[in-house]
């Protein structure tokens, strides 16, 4: 698997996985290739929307605020088949 192809797969996978949370604007952050295990580790960040409950708003039905923040995920891909092996939070961020 070529580098650019691996990046495209990682970005598309993250957007699809977090689609119900309004994931948009994927950015490539880091790339690492594990030569021993033939695994790409690609860090992708994206904007993620969340609804936060707000108490004490005086609204009878309750209040919500939209929060948008950048999330960081490391996508591990098999070099031979391009299959996604795992997705994890980037350590030290979020």
C-alpha positions as CSV (number, residue, x, y, z in Angstrom):
1,X,0.0,0.0,0.0
2,X,1.4,3.4,-0.9
3,X,1.5,6.2,1.6
4,X,-1.1,8.5,-0.1
5,X,-3.5,5.6,-0.4
6,X,-3.1,4.8,3.3
7,X,-3.8,8.4,4.3
8,X,-7.0,8.5,2.1
9,X,-8.2,5.2,3.7
10,X,-7.5,6.5,7.2
11,X,-9.3,9.8,6.6
12,X,-12.4,8.2,5.0
13,X,-12.6,5.6,7.7
14,X,-12.6,8.2,10.5
15,X,-15.2,10.3,8.8
16,X,-17.5,7.3,8.3
17,X,-16.9,6.0,11.9
18,X,-17.8,9.3,13.5
19,X,-20.4,10.4,10.9
20,X,-23.2,10.4,13.5
21,X,-21.2,13.0,15.5
22,X,-20.9,15.4,12.6
23,X,-17.2,14.6,11.9
24,X,-15.8,17.0,9.2
25,X,-12.6,18.6,8.1
26,X,-10.1,15.7,8.4
27,X,-6.5,16.7,8.6
28,X,-3.4,14.5,8.4
29,X,-1.3,15.0,11.5
30,X,1.3,12.2,11.6
31,X,2.4,9.1,9.8
32,X,4.4,6.2,11.1
33,X,5.3,2.9,9.4
34,X,6.1,-0.1,11.5
35,X,8.5,-2.1,9.2
36,X,8.6,-5.2,11.4
37,X,4.8,-5.7,11.4
38,X,4.0,-3.8,8.1
39,X,1.5,-1.5,9.7
40,X,0.7,2.1,8.9
41,X,-0.1,4.3,11.9
42,X,-1.8,7.4,10.7
43,X,-2.9,10.2,13.0
44,X,-6.0,12.1,11.7
45,X,-7.6,15.0,13.4
46,X,-11.2,16.1,12.6
47,X,-13.8,18.5,13.9
48,X,-16.4,16.7,16.0
49,X,-19.8,18.2,17.2
50,X,-21.3,17.4,20.5
51,X,-24.4,18.5,22.3
52,X,-23.9,19.5,25.9
53,X,-26.7,19.7,28.3
54,X,-27.0,23.0,30.1
55,X,-28.7,23.1,33.5
56,X,-30.1,26.2,35.1
57,X,-31.2,27.8,31.8
58,X,-34.8,28.3,32.9
59,X,-36.0,26.4,29.9
60,X,-38.7,23.9,30.7
61,X,-37.5,21.4,28.1
62,X,-33.8,21.8,29.1
63,X,-31.1,23.6,27.2
64,X,-28.3,22.3,24.9
65,X,-25.2,24.0,23.5
66,X,-23.4,22.8,20.4
67,X,-19.7,22.2,21.1
68,X,-17.2,21.7,18.2
69,X,-13.7,20.5,18.9
70,X,-10.9,18.8,17.1
71,X,-10.4,15.1,17.9
72,X,-7.3,13.1,17.2
73,X,-7.3,9.4,16.3
74,X,-4.5,7.0,15.3
75,X,-5.7,4.6,12.6
76,X,-3.6,1.5,12.2
77,X,-3.8,-0.1,8.7
78,X,-2.4,-3.3,7.3
79,X,0.2,-2.5,4.6
80,X,-0.6,-5.6,2.6
81,X,-4.4,-5.4,2.5
82,X,-5.2,-1.9,3.6
83,X,-7.6,-3.2,6.3
84,X,-8.2,-1.1,9.4
85,X,-6.7,-2.9,12.4
86,X,-7.6,-0.4,15.1
87,X,-8.6,3.2,15.9
88,X,-7.5,4.8,19.1
89,X,-7.3,8.2,20.8
90,X,-4.0,9.9,20.3
91,X,-2.3,9.9,23.7
92,X,-1.9,13.2,25.4
93,X,-4.6,14.9,23.3
94,X,-8.3,15.1,24.1
